[in-house]
């Protein structure tokens, strides 16, 4: 597994029983990306943060200040500089 130099803070907002959230977590782990997971289905602060950004679904991946809604592998790769 190749290690990624951690340049940007990565936060993954997930929800209980969300299959795409599990896929996103697995993908980030496979790529060696360090991330902080927040279960938005149980964390009112996380829910408010997503509402503030006008986001209604999960997974949401924050890479630096960029939000990716859903599991968009090409966009994740581009923002993290992965190949």
PyMOL Python script that loads the backbone (N, CA, C, O; Angstrom):
from pymol import cmd

cmd.read_pdbstr("""\
ATOM      1  N   UNK A   1       0.850  -1.174   0.000  1.00  0.00           N
ATOM      2  CA  UNK A   1       0.000   0.000   0.000  1.00  0.00           C
ATOM      3  C   UNK A   1       0.893   1.233   0.000  1.00  0.00           C
ATOM      4  O   UNK A   1       1.760   1.380   0.861  1.00  0.00           O
ATOM      5  N   UNK A   2       0.678   2.117  -0.966  1.00  0.00           N
ATOM      6  CA  UNK A   2       1.497   3.320  -1.043  1.00  0.00           C
ATOM      7  C   UNK A   2       0.992   4.358  -0.055  1.00  0.00           C
ATOM      8  O   UNK A   2      -0.215   4.540   0.110  1.00  0.00           O
ATOM      9  N   UNK A   3       1.910   5.026   0.587  1.00  0.00           N
ATOM     10  CA  UNK A   3       1.565   6.053   1.557  1.00  0.00           C
ATOM     11  C   UNK A   3       1.485   7.404   0.865  1.00  0.00           C
ATOM     12  O   UNK A   3       2.327   7.740   0.033  1.00  0.00           O
ATOM     13  N   UNK A   4       0.485   8.154   1.210  1.00  0.00           N
ATOM     14  CA  UNK A   4       0.258   9.468   0.653  1.00  0.00           C
ATOM     15  C   UNK A   4       0.801  10.510   1.616  1.00  0.00           C
ATOM     16  O   UNK A   4       0.474  10.469   2.802  1.00  0.00           O
ATOM     17  N   UNK A   5       1.618  11.442   1.146  1.00  0.00           N
ATOM     18  CA  UNK A   5       2.017  12.519   2.047  1.00  0.00           C
ATOM     19  C   UNK A   5       0.781  13.340   2.395  1.00  0.00           C
ATOM     20  O   UNK A   5       0.099  13.853   1.507  1.00  0.00           O
ATOM     21  N   UNK A   6       0.500  13.461   3.670  1.00  0.00           N
ATOM     22  CA  UNK A   6      -0.740  14.113   4.099  1.00  0.00           C
ATOM     23  C   UNK A   6      -0.570  15.626   4.012  1.00  0.00           C
ATOM     24  O   UNK A   6       0.109  16.234   4.839  1.00  0.00           O
ATOM     25  N   UNK A   7      -1.183  16.212   3.022  1.00  0.00           N
ATOM     26  CA  UNK A   7      -1.103  17.655   2.826  1.00  0.00           C
ATOM     27  C   UNK A   7      -2.382  18.342   3.248  1.00  0.00           C
ATOM     28  O   UNK A   7      -2.351  19.478   3.721  1.00  0.00           O
ATOM     29  N   UNK A   8      -3.500  17.673   3.084  1.00  0.00           N
ATOM     30  CA  UNK A   8      -4.792  18.282   3.347  1.00  0.00           C
ATOM     31  C   UNK A   8      -5.529  17.471   4.399  1.00  0.00           C
ATOM     32  O   UNK A   8      -5.414  16.247   4.451  1.00  0.00           O
ATOM     33  N   UNK A   9      -6.284  18.165   5.234  1.00  0.00           N
ATOM     34  CA  UNK A   9      -7.111  17.481   6.212  1.00  0.00           C
ATOM     35  C   UNK A   9      -8.268  16.813   5.474  1.00  0.00           C
ATOM     36  O   UNK A   9      -8.903  17.414   4.607  1.00  0.00           O
ATOM     37  N   UNK A  10      -8.528  15.550   5.839  1.00  0.00           N
ATOM     38  CA  UNK A  10      -9.582  14.788   5.185  1.00  0.00           C
ATOM     39  C   UNK A  10     -10.587  14.341   6.244  1.00  0.00           C
ATOM     40  O   UNK A  10     -10.232  13.673   7.215  1.00  0.00           O
ATOM     41  N   UNK A  11     -11.848  14.723   6.038  1.00  0.00           N
ATOM     42  CA  UNK A  11     -12.939  14.341   6.943  1.00  0.00           C
ATOM     43  C   UNK A  11     -13.997  13.645   6.104  1.00  0.00           C
ATOM     44  O   UNK A  11     -14.393  14.134   5.046  1.00  0.00           O
ATOM     45  N   UNK A  12     -14.449  12.497   6.593  1.00  0.00           N
ATOM     46  CA  UNK A  12     -15.494  11.739   5.905  1.00  0.00           C
ATOM     47  C   UNK A  12     -16.738  11.712   6.776  1.00  0.00           C
ATOM     48  O   UNK A  12     -16.731  11.125   7.858  1.00  0.00           O
ATOM     49  N   UNK A  13     -17.815  12.349   6.303  1.00  0.00           N
ATOM     50  CA  UNK A  13     -19.102  12.298   6.976  1.00  0.00           C
ATOM     51  C   UNK A  13     -19.842  11.075   6.464  1.00  0.00           C
ATOM     52  O   UNK A  13     -20.024  10.906   5.258  1.00  0.00           O
ATOM     53  N   UNK A  14     -20.263  10.229   7.382  1.00  0.00           N
ATOM     54  CA  UNK A  14     -20.935   8.986   7.027  1.00  0.00           C
ATOM     55  C   UNK A  14     -22.300   8.920   7.709  1.00  0.00           C
ATOM     56  O   UNK A  14     -22.667   9.798   8.490  1.00  0.00           O
ATOM     57  N   UNK A  15     -23.035   7.865   7.398  1.00  0.00           N
ATOM     58  CA  UNK A  15     -24.313   7.596   8.038  1.00  0.00           C
ATOM     59  C   UNK A  15     -24.438   6.112   8.314  1.00  0.00           C
ATOM     60  O   UNK A  15     -23.825   5.283   7.642  1.00  0.00           O
ATOM     61  N   UNK A  16     -25.241   5.794   9.310  1.00  0.00           N
ATOM     62  CA  UNK A  16     -25.464   4.389   9.642  1.00  0.00           C
ATOM     63  C   UNK A  16     -26.107   3.685   8.449  1.00  0.00           C
ATOM     64  O   UNK A  16     -26.997   4.235   7.800  1.00  0.00           O
ATOM     65  N   UNK A  17     -25.664   2.504   8.175  1.00  0.00           N
ATOM     66  CA  UNK A  17     -26.170   1.642   7.098  1.00  0.00           C
ATOM     67  C   UNK A  17     -26.090   2.276   5.707  1.00  0.00           C
ATOM     68  O   UNK A  17     -26.958   2.040   4.868  1.00  0.00           O
ATOM     69  N   UNK A  18     -25.062   3.071   5.463  1.00  0.00           N
ATOM     70  CA  UNK A  18     -24.845   3.702   4.159  1.00  0.00           C
ATOM     71  C   UNK A  18     -23.792   2.897   3.398  1.00  0.00           C
ATOM     72  O   UNK A  18     -22.614   2.946   3.753  1.00  0.00           O
ATOM     73  N   UNK A  19     -24.191   2.156   2.359  1.00  0.00           N
ATOM     74  CA  UNK A  19     -23.215   1.333   1.639  1.00  0.00           C
ATOM     75  C   UNK A  19     -22.138   2.151   0.931  1.00  0.00           C
ATOM     76  O   UNK A  19     -20.995   1.701   0.855  1.00  0.00           O
ATOM     77  N   UNK A  20     -22.459   3.327   0.412  1.00  0.00           N
ATOM     78  CA  UNK A  20     -21.452   4.144  -0.268  1.00  0.00           C
ATOM     79  C   UNK A  20     -20.454   4.716   0.723  1.00  0.00           C
ATOM     80  O   UNK A  20     -19.304   4.978   0.370  1.00  0.00           O
ATOM     81  N   UNK A  21     -20.892   4.912   1.973  1.00  0.00           N
ATOM     82  CA  UNK A  21     -19.969   5.363   3.022  1.00  0.00           C
ATOM     83  C   UNK A  21     -18.921   4.281   3.284  1.00  0.00           C
ATOM     84  O   UNK A  21     -17.733   4.575   3.419  1.00  0.00           O
ATOM     85  N   UNK A  22     -19.365   3.046   3.354  1.00  0.00           N
ATOM     86  CA  UNK A  22     -18.438   1.925   3.568  1.00  0.00           C
ATOM     87  C   UNK A  22     -17.464   1.816   2.394  1.00  0.00           C
ATOM     88  O   UNK A  22     -16.280   1.548   2.598  1.00  0.00           O
ATOM     89  N   UNK A  23     -17.945   2.018   1.185  1.00  0.00           N
ATOM     90  CA  UNK A  23     -17.093   1.977  -0.001  1.00  0.00           C
ATOM     91  C   UNK A  23     -16.048   3.087   0.053  1.00  0.00           C
ATOM     92  O   UNK A  23     -14.877   2.858  -0.251  1.00  0.00           O
ATOM     93  N   UNK A  24     -16.471   4.284   0.438  1.00  0.00           N
ATOM     94  CA  UNK A  24     -15.546   5.414   0.530  1.00  0.00           C
ATOM     95  C   UNK A  24     -14.464   5.149   1.579  1.00  0.00           C
ATOM     96  O   UNK A  24     -13.287   5.409   1.327  1.00  0.00           O
ATOM     97  N   UNK A  25     -14.847   4.634   2.750  1.00  0.00           N
ATOM     98  CA  UNK A  25     -13.878   4.319   3.804  1.00  0.00           C
ATOM     99  C   UNK A  25     -12.877   3.279   3.318  1.00  0.00           C
ATOM    100  O   UNK A  25     -11.672   3.425   3.525  1.00  0.00           O
ATOM    101  N   UNK A  26     -13.374   2.238   2.678  1.00  0.00           N
ATOM    102  CA  UNK A  26     -12.502   1.177   2.178  1.00  0.00           C
ATOM    103  C   UNK A  26     -11.523   1.736   1.147  1.00  0.00           C
ATOM    104  O   UNK A  26     -10.338   1.403   1.170  1.00  0.00           O
ATOM    105  N   UNK A  27     -12.009   2.574   0.256  1.00  0.00           N
ATOM    106  CA  UNK A  27     -11.153   3.147  -0.781  1.00  0.00           C
ATOM    107  C   UNK A  27     -10.053   4.012  -0.172  1.00  0.00           C
ATOM    108  O   UNK A  27      -8.890   3.897  -0.557  1.00  0.00           O
ATOM    109  N   UNK A  28     -10.412   4.872   0.768  1.00  0.00           N
ATOM    110  CA  UNK A  28      -9.416   5.734   1.404  1.00  0.00           C
ATOM    111  C   UNK A  28      -8.363   4.902   2.130  1.00  0.00           C
ATOM    112  O   UNK A  28      -7.171   5.205   2.068  1.00  0.00           O
ATOM    113  N   UNK A  29      -8.807   3.861   2.814  1.00  0.00           N
ATOM    114  CA  UNK A  29      -7.855   2.991   3.518  1.00  0.00           C
ATOM    115  C   UNK A  29      -6.919   2.281   2.536  1.00  0.00           C
ATOM    116  O   UNK A  29      -5.719   2.172   2.785  1.00  0.00           O
ATOM    117  N   UNK A  30      -7.476   1.797   1.418  1.00  0.00           N
ATOM    118  CA  UNK A  30      -6.653   1.129   0.401  1.00  0.00           C
ATOM    119  C   UNK A  30      -5.574   2.060  -0.146  1.00  0.00           C
ATOM    120  O   UNK A  30      -4.465   1.627  -0.460  1.00  0.00           O
ATOM    121  N   UNK A  31      -5.910   3.334  -0.254  1.00  0.00           N
ATOM    122  CA  UNK A  31      -4.978   4.310  -0.802  1.00  0.00           C
ATOM    123  C   UNK A  31      -4.039   4.879   0.257  1.00  0.00           C
ATOM    124  O   UNK A  31      -3.168   5.688  -0.062  1.00  0.00           O
ATOM    125  N   UNK A  32      -4.207   4.464   1.513  1.00  0.00           N
ATOM    126  CA  UNK A  32      -3.335   4.942   2.580  1.00  0.00           C
ATOM    127  C   UNK A  32      -3.618   6.363   3.019  1.00  0.00           C
ATOM    128  O   UNK A  32      -2.740   7.042   3.551  1.00  0.00           O
ATOM    129  N   UNK A  33      -4.850   6.814   2.796  1.00  0.00           N
ATOM    130  CA  UNK A  33      -5.231   8.181   3.150  1.00  0.00           C
ATOM    131  C   UNK A  33      -5.703   8.208   4.603  1.00  0.00           C
ATOM    132  O   UNK A  33      -6.595   7.455   4.994  1.00  0.00           O
ATOM    133  N   UNK A  34      -5.094   9.079   5.386  1.00  0.00           N
ATOM    134  CA  UNK A  34      -5.537   9.258   6.765  1.00  0.00           C
ATOM    135  C   UNK A  34      -6.738  10.185   6.756  1.00  0.00           C
ATOM    136  O   UNK A  34      -6.716  11.236   6.115  1.00  0.00           O
ATOM    137  N   UNK A  35      -7.794   9.791   7.474  1.00  0.00           N
ATOM    138  CA  UNK A  35      -9.010  10.600   7.496  1.00  0.00           C
ATOM    139  C   UNK A  35      -9.682  10.476   8.856  1.00  0.00           C
ATOM    140  O   UNK A  35      -9.440   9.537   9.614  1.00  0.00           O
ATOM    141  N   UNK A  36     -10.522  11.444   9.135  1.00  0.00           N
ATOM    142  CA  UNK A  36     -11.326  11.440  10.354  1.00  0.00           C
ATOM    143  C   UNK A  36     -12.767  11.163   9.937  1.00  0.00           C
ATOM    144  O   UNK A  36     -13.322  11.868   9.094  1.00  0.00           O
ATOM    145  N   UNK A  37     -13.366  10.144  10.526  1.00  0.00           N
ATOM    146  CA  UNK A  37     -14.753   9.803  10.203  1.00  0.00           C
ATOM    147  C   UNK A  37     -15.699  10.414  11.223  1.00  0.00           C
ATOM    148  O   UNK A  37     -15.455  10.362  12.429  1.00  0.00           O
ATOM    149  N   UNK A  38     -16.787  10.996  10.718  1.00  0.00           N
ATOM    150  CA  UNK A  38     -17.830  11.557  11.563  1.00  0.00           C
ATOM    151  C   UNK A  38     -19.155  10.957  11.130  1.00  0.00           C
ATOM    152  O   UNK A  38     -19.553  11.100   9.974  1.00  0.00           O
ATOM    153  N   UNK A  39     -19.842  10.286  12.049  1.00  0.00           N
ATOM    154  CA  UNK A  39     -21.150   9.693  11.757  1.00  0.00           C
ATOM    155  C   UNK A  39     -22.215  10.773  11.891  1.00  0.00           C
ATOM    156  O   UNK A  39     -22.652  11.098  12.995  1.00  0.00           O
ATOM    157  N   UNK A  40     -22.624  11.320  10.762  1.00  0.00           N
ATOM    158  CA  UNK A  40     -23.587  12.419  10.758  1.00  0.00           C
ATOM    159  C   UNK A  40     -24.972  11.970  11.211  1.00  0.00           C
ATOM    160  O   UNK A  40     -25.799  12.805  11.574  1.00  0.00           O
ATOM    161  N   UNK A  41     -25.236  10.675  11.196  1.00  0.00           N
ATOM    162  CA  UNK A  41     -26.550  10.211  11.644  1.00  0.00           C
ATOM    163  C   UNK A  41     -26.660  10.252  13.169  1.00  0.00           C
ATOM    164  O   UNK A  41     -27.759  10.156  13.717  1.00  0.00           O
ATOM    165  N   UNK A  42     -25.523  10.394  13.852  1.00  0.00           N
ATOM    166  CA  UNK A  42     -25.530  10.403  15.314  1.00  0.00           C
ATOM    167  C   UNK A  42     -24.941  11.668  15.923  1.00  0.00           C
ATOM    168  O   UNK A  42     -24.998  11.853  17.139  1.00  0.00           O
ATOM    169  N   UNK A  43     -24.383  12.530  15.103  1.00  0.00           N
ATOM    170  CA  UNK A  43     -23.683  13.708  15.610  1.00  0.00           C
ATOM    171  C   UNK A  43     -24.417  14.981  15.177  1.00  0.00           C
ATOM    172  O   UNK A  43     -24.334  15.372  14.013  1.00  0.00           O
ATOM    173  N   UNK A  44     -25.138  15.634  16.107  1.00  0.00           N
ATOM    174  CA  UNK A  44     -25.894  16.842  15.751  1.00  0.00           C
ATOM    175  C   UNK A  44     -25.005  17.964  15.198  1.00  0.00           C
ATOM    176  O   UNK A  44     -25.434  18.729  14.334  1.00  0.00           O
ATOM    177  N   UNK A  45     -23.782  18.059  15.692  1.00  0.00           N
ATOM    178  CA  UNK A  45     -22.879  19.093  15.174  1.00  0.00           C
ATOM    179  C   UNK A  45     -22.543  18.837  13.706  1.00  0.00           C
ATOM    180  O   UNK A  45     -22.475  19.765  12.899  1.00  0.00           O
ATOM    181  N   UNK A  46     -22.337  17.576  13.380  1.00  0.00           N
ATOM    182  CA  UNK A  46     -22.052  17.209  11.986  1.00  0.00           C
ATOM    183  C   UNK A  46     -23.268  17.490  11.106  1.00  0.00           C
ATOM    184  O   UNK A  46     -23.129  17.955   9.975  1.00  0.00           O
ATOM    185  N   UNK A  47     -24.446  17.207  11.626  1.00  0.00           N
ATOM    186  CA  UNK A  47     -25.668  17.483  10.867  1.00  0.00           C
ATOM    187  C   UNK A  47     -25.795  18.975  10.565  1.00  0.00           C
ATOM    188  O   UNK A  47     -26.161  19.364   9.456  1.00  0.00           O
ATOM    189  N   UNK A  48     -25.489  19.804  11.563  1.00  0.00           N
ATOM    190  CA  UNK A  48     -25.547  21.259  11.351  1.00  0.00           C
ATOM    191  C   UNK A  48     -24.510  21.712  10.326  1.00  0.00           C
ATOM    192  O   UNK A  48     -24.786  22.589   9.508  1.00  0.00           O
ATOM    193  N   UNK A  49     -23.314  21.114  10.369  1.00  0.00           N
ATOM    194  CA  UNK A  49     -22.268  21.468   9.407  1.00  0.00           C
ATOM    195  C   UNK A  49     -22.707  21.134   7.984  1.00  0.00           C
ATOM    196  O   UNK A  49     -22.507  21.935   7.072  1.00  0.00           O
ATOM    197  N   UNK A  50     -23.298  19.970   7.789  1.00  0.00           N
ATOM    198  CA  UNK A  50     -23.773  19.598   6.457  1.00  0.00           C
ATOM    199  C   UNK A  50     -24.922  20.505   6.016  1.00  0.00           C
ATOM    200  O   UNK A  50     -24.987  20.895   4.850  1.00  0.00           O
ATOM    201  N   UNK A  51     -25.826  20.842   6.934  1.00  0.00           N
ATOM    202  CA  UNK A  51     -26.920  21.756   6.595  1.00  0.00           C
ATOM    203  C   UNK A  51     -26.385  23.129   6.199  1.00  0.00           C
ATOM    204  O   UNK A  51     -26.880  23.750   5.259  1.00  0.00           O
ATOM    205  N   UNK A  52     -25.366  23.598   6.927  1.00  0.00           N
ATOM    206  CA  UNK A  52     -24.755  24.887   6.625  1.00  0.00           C
ATOM    207  C   UNK A  52     -24.196  24.910   5.200  1.00  0.00           C
ATOM    208  O   UNK A  52     -24.208  25.942   4.529  1.00  0.00           O
ATOM    209  N   UNK A  53     -23.716  23.771   4.764  1.00  0.00           N
ATOM    210  CA  UNK A  53     -23.166  23.649   3.403  1.00  0.00           C
ATOM    211  C   UNK A  53     -24.236  23.261   2.380  1.00  0.00           C
ATOM    212  O   UNK A  53     -23.929  23.049   1.207  1.00  0.00           O
ATOM    213  N   UNK A  54     -25.497  23.170   2.829  1.00  0.00           N
ATOM    214  CA  UNK A  54     -26.629  22.801   1.962  1.00  0.00           C
ATOM    215  C   UNK A  54     -26.454  21.403   1.370  1.00  0.00           C
ATOM    216  O   UNK A  54     -26.784  21.167   0.207  1.00  0.00           O
ATOM    217  N   UNK A  55     -25.932  20.481   2.177  1.00  0.00           N
ATOM    218  CA  UNK A  55     -25.717  19.097   1.765  1.00  0.00           C
ATOM    219  C   UNK A  55     -26.700  18.221   2.532  1.00  0.00           C
ATOM    220  O   UNK A  55     -26.820  18.341   3.751  1.00  0.00           O
ATOM    221  N   UNK A  56     -27.396  17.348   1.827  1.00  0.00           N
ATOM    222  CA  UNK A  56     -28.426  16.533   2.458  1.00  0.00           C
ATOM    223  C   UNK A  56     -28.132  15.044   2.487  1.00  0.00           C
ATOM    224  O   UNK A  56     -28.899  14.282   3.077  1.00  0.00           O
ATOM    225  N   UNK A  57     -27.053  14.611   1.871  1.00  0.00           N
ATOM    226  CA  UNK A  57     -26.781  13.175   1.816  1.00  0.00           C
ATOM    227  C   UNK A  57     -25.360  12.851   2.226  1.00  0.00           C
ATOM    228  O   UNK A  57     -24.518  13.738   2.368  1.00  0.00           O
ATOM    229  N   UNK A  58     -25.112  11.575   2.413  1.00  0.00           N
ATOM    230  CA  UNK A  58     -23.772  11.084   2.715  1.00  0.00           C
ATOM    231  C   UNK A  58     -23.453   9.966   1.724  1.00  0.00           C
ATOM    232  O   UNK A  58     -24.381   9.382   1.164  1.00  0.00           O
ATOM    233  N   UNK A  59     -22.211   9.652   1.489  1.00  0.00           N
ATOM    234  CA  UNK A  59     -21.029  10.190   2.139  1.00  0.00           C
ATOM    235  C   UNK A  59     -20.687  11.580   1.634  1.00  0.00           C
ATOM    236  O   UNK A  59     -20.999  11.951   0.502  1.00  0.00           O
ATOM    237  N   UNK A  60     -20.038  12.336   2.506  1.00  0.00           N
ATOM    238  CA  UNK A  60     -19.475  13.632   2.144  1.00  0.00           C
ATOM    239  C   UNK A  60     -18.022  13.600   2.570  1.00  0.00           C
ATOM    240  O   UNK A  60     -17.704  13.330   3.728  1.00  0.00           O
ATOM    241  N   UNK A  61     -17.160  13.874   1.636  1.00  0.00           N
ATOM    242  CA  UNK A  61     -15.732  13.882   1.899  1.00  0.00           C
ATOM    243  C   UNK A  61     -15.250  15.322   1.809  1.00  0.00           C
ATOM    244  O   UNK A  61     -15.362  15.960   0.762  1.00  0.00           O
ATOM    245  N   UNK A  62     -14.712  15.832   2.917  1.00  0.00           N
ATOM    246  CA  UNK A  62     -14.107  17.154   2.907  1.00  0.00           C
ATOM    247  C   UNK A  62     -12.604  16.976   2.780  1.00  0.00           C
ATOM    248  O   UNK A  62     -11.963  16.352   3.626  1.00  0.00           O
ATOM    249  N   UNK A  63     -12.060  17.526   1.722  1.00  0.00           N
ATOM    250  CA  UNK A  63     -10.629  17.489   1.488  1.00  0.00           C
ATOM    251  C   UNK A  63     -10.174  18.942   1.496  1.00  0.00           C
ATOM    252  O   UNK A  63     -10.422  19.696   0.555  1.00  0.00           O
ATOM    253  N   UNK A  64      -9.507  19.312   2.572  1.00  0.00           N
ATOM    254  CA  UNK A  64      -9.227  20.734   2.774  1.00  0.00           C
ATOM    255  C   UNK A  64     -10.560  21.441   2.934  1.00  0.00           C
ATOM    256  O   UNK A  64     -11.330  21.112   3.836  1.00  0.00           O
ATOM    257  N   UNK A  65     -10.841  22.401   2.081  1.00  0.00           N
ATOM    258  CA  UNK A  65     -12.133  23.088   2.154  1.00  0.00           C
ATOM    259  C   UNK A  65     -13.066  22.690   1.014  1.00  0.00           C
ATOM    260  O   UNK A  65     -14.112  23.310   0.822  1.00  0.00           O
ATOM    261  N   UNK A  66     -12.692  21.658   0.260  1.00  0.00           N
ATOM    262  CA  UNK A  66     -13.509  21.175  -0.863  1.00  0.00           C
ATOM    263  C   UNK A  66     -14.392  20.020  -0.417  1.00  0.00           C
ATOM    264  O   UNK A  66     -13.908  19.089   0.226  1.00  0.00           O
ATOM    265  N   UNK A  67     -15.669  20.062  -0.745  1.00  0.00           N
ATOM    266  CA  UNK A  67     -16.602  18.995  -0.393  1.00  0.00           C
ATOM    267  C   UNK A  67     -16.917  18.150  -1.623  1.00  0.00           C
ATOM    268  O   UNK A  67     -17.175  18.668  -2.709  1.00  0.00           O
ATOM    269  N   UNK A  68     -16.887  16.834  -1.420  1.00  0.00           N
ATOM    270  CA  UNK A  68     -17.313  15.891  -2.455  1.00  0.00           C
ATOM    271  C   UNK A  68     -18.506  15.150  -1.887  1.00  0.00           C
ATOM    272  O   UNK A  68     -18.397  14.467  -0.869  1.00  0.00           O
ATOM    273  N   UNK A  69     -19.644  15.286  -2.546  1.00  0.00           N
ATOM    274  CA  UNK A  69     -20.864  14.615  -2.103  1.00  0.00           C
ATOM    275  C   UNK A  69     -20.997  13.332  -2.913  1.00  0.00           C
ATOM    276  O   UNK A  69     -20.967  13.354  -4.143  1.00  0.00           O
ATOM    277  N   UNK A  70     -21.145  12.215  -2.205  1.00  0.00           N
ATOM    278  CA  UNK A  70     -21.208  10.923  -2.867  1.00  0.00           C
ATOM    279  C   UNK A  70     -19.799  10.362  -3.040  1.00  0.00           C
ATOM    280  O   UNK A  70     -18.812  11.006  -2.685  1.00  0.00           O
ATOM    281  N   UNK A  71     -19.726   9.157  -3.588  1.00  0.00           N
ATOM    282  CA  UNK A  71     -18.430   8.515  -3.810  1.00  0.00           C
ATOM    283  C   UNK A  71     -18.006   8.774  -5.247  1.00  0.00           C
ATOM    284  O   UNK A  71     -18.386   8.040  -6.159  1.00  0.00           O
ATOM    285  N   UNK A  72     -17.218   9.820  -5.440  1.00  0.00           N
ATOM    286  CA  UNK A  72     -16.754  10.236  -6.761  1.00  0.00           C
ATOM    287  C   UNK A  72     -15.244   9.989  -6.826  1.00  0.00           C
ATOM    288  O   UNK A  72     -14.444  10.881  -6.545  1.00  0.00           O
ATOM    289  N   UNK A  73     -14.873   8.767  -7.202  1.00  0.00           N
ATOM    290  CA  UNK A  73     -13.469   8.349  -7.189  1.00  0.00           C
ATOM    291  C   UNK A  73     -12.558   9.272  -8.011  1.00  0.00           C
ATOM    292  O   UNK A  73     -11.497   9.650  -7.515  1.00  0.00           O
ATOM    293  N   UNK A  74     -12.922   9.650  -9.243  1.00  0.00           N
ATOM    294  CA  UNK A  74     -12.031  10.537 -10.012  1.00  0.00           C
ATOM    295  C   UNK A  74     -11.786  11.878  -9.304  1.00  0.00           C
ATOM    296  O   UNK A  74     -10.669  12.396  -9.317  1.00  0.00           O
ATOM    297  N   UNK A  75     -12.817  12.425  -8.700  1.00  0.00           N
ATOM    298  CA  UNK A  75     -12.660  13.710  -8.010  1.00  0.00           C
ATOM    299  C   UNK A  75     -11.824  13.546  -6.736  1.00  0.00           C
ATOM    300  O   UNK A  75     -10.997  14.401  -6.419  1.00  0.00           O
ATOM    301  N   UNK A  76     -12.043  12.444  -6.008  1.00  0.00           N
ATOM    302  CA  UNK A  76     -11.232  12.160  -4.823  1.00  0.00           C
ATOM    303  C   UNK A  76      -9.770  12.048  -5.225  1.00  0.00           C
ATOM    304  O   UNK A  76      -8.898  12.664  -4.611  1.00  0.00           O
ATOM    305  N   UNK A  77      -9.509  11.264  -6.255  1.00  0.00           N
ATOM    306  CA  UNK A  77      -8.138  11.072  -6.723  1.00  0.00           C
ATOM    307  C   UNK A  77      -7.497  12.399  -7.129  1.00  0.00           C
ATOM    308  O   UNK A  77      -6.338  12.662  -6.808  1.00  0.00           O
ATOM    309  N   UNK A  78      -8.256  13.223  -7.833  1.00  0.00           N
ATOM    310  CA  UNK A  78      -7.725  14.502  -8.299  1.00  0.00           C
ATOM    311  C   UNK A  78      -7.387  15.418  -7.116  1.00  0.00           C
ATOM    312  O   UNK A  78      -6.305  16.003  -7.074  1.00  0.00           O
ATOM    313  N   UNK A  79      -8.314  15.543  -6.152  1.00  0.00           N
ATOM    314  CA  UNK A  79      -8.087  16.443  -5.028  1.00  0.00           C
ATOM    315  C   UNK A  79      -6.973  15.960  -4.093  1.00  0.00           C
ATOM    316  O   UNK A  79      -6.310  16.767  -3.440  1.00  0.00           O
ATOM    317  N   UNK A  80      -6.774  14.641  -4.034  1.00  0.00           N
ATOM    318  CA  UNK A  80      -5.722  14.103  -3.179  1.00  0.00           C
ATOM    319  C   UNK A  80      -4.419  13.848  -3.932  1.00  0.00           C
ATOM    320  O   UNK A  80      -3.413  13.483  -3.324  1.00  0.00           O
ATOM    321  N   UNK A  81      -4.433  14.039  -5.248  1.00  0.00           N
ATOM    322  CA  UNK A  81      -3.235  13.789  -6.038  1.00  0.00           C
ATOM    323  C   UNK A  81      -2.905  12.320  -6.154  1.00  0.00           C
ATOM    324  O   UNK A  81      -1.733  11.948  -6.224  1.00  0.00           O
ATOM    325  N   UNK A  82      -3.930  11.472  -6.177  1.00  0.00           N
ATOM    326  CA  UNK A  82      -3.745  10.029  -6.302  1.00  0.00           C
ATOM    327  C   UNK A  82      -3.784   9.632  -7.771  1.00  0.00           C
ATOM    328  O   UNK A  82      -4.345  10.337  -8.609  1.00  0.00           O
ATOM    329  N   UNK A  83      -3.178   8.491  -8.059  1.00  0.00           N
ATOM    330  CA  UNK A  83      -3.206   7.975  -9.444  1.00  0.00           C
ATOM    331  C   UNK A  83      -3.943   6.688  -9.511  1.00  0.00           C
ATOM    332  O   UNK A  83      -4.071   6.105 -10.587  1.00  0.00           O
TER     333      UNK A  83
END
""", "prot")
cmd.dss("prot")
cmd.show_as("cartoon", "prot")
cmd.util.cbc("prot")
cmd.orient("prot")
